[in-house]
Amino acid sequence: MQDIAETYQQEEIHLLGMIQVCETCRDIILNFVRQQNGKTDGIVMEDLLISLFKVEMEQRENLLHTQLAKARLSSVT
């Protein structure tokens, strides 16, 4: 049981790191767009941000599943 709890903990840390990477990438892209003063292709930037958002939401969903599994495991012990 302890091994499973440790696996969930490691997965949670990993997913939080991936979410942080997505947030950092989003901030970098938005700063780039600001620096370009409208010289970037808005559609391309929007598509890029939406794709990044979808990846982030997928990781957040995975995190939610992991946290739920962790909570269920702790209620059993």
N, C-alpha and C positions, 0 to 999 in steps of 0.2 A: 504494500500500500504506500509505503514511504517513497519507493521508486517512482510510482505513478505521480505522486504529489510533486516530486522534484522535476519530473518531465513537464508537467503542467507549468510549473514555475519558470523553467527554462524557455518554454514556448511563449509564455506571456512576455518575458523580457525580450525575446527575439521579435515578437510582433510589435511591441511598443517601439523598438528600435526602427523597424521598417516604417511605422507610421511617422516617426520623427524624420526619417529620410524624406518621405513624401512631403511633409510640411516644409522642410528646408528647401526642397526642389521647387515647390510652389512659390515660396518667397523669392528665390533666385530668379525664377521666370518673371514674376511680377515686377521685381526691381529692374530686370533687363528691359521690359516693356516701357517702364517709366523713363529709363535712361535714353531710350531710342526716340522719345518725343513723337510717337505716332509713325515712325518710319518702318515698323514691323508689320507684317501681314496679320491683321486682327483675327482672321478666320483660322489661320495656322496656330496662332497663340492660344486661341480659345479651344481648338481641338486638342492641343497639347495639354492644356490645363484640365480639360474634361477627362481625358484619358488618365492623367495622373490622379484626379479625384476618384475615378472608378477603382483604381488600384488601391488607393488609401481606404476607400469604403470597404473593399473586399478584406483588407487586413483588419479593419475595425470589426467586421463581422466575425472573422476568425478569432479575434481577441475576445469578443463577447462569448463565443462558443467555449473557448478555453476557460474563461472566468466562470462560466456556468458549470462546466465540468468540475472545476476546482471546488466550487461551492458545494456541489453535490457530494463530492468525495469527502469534504470536511464534515458534512452533516452525517455521514455514515460512521465516521470514526468517533 
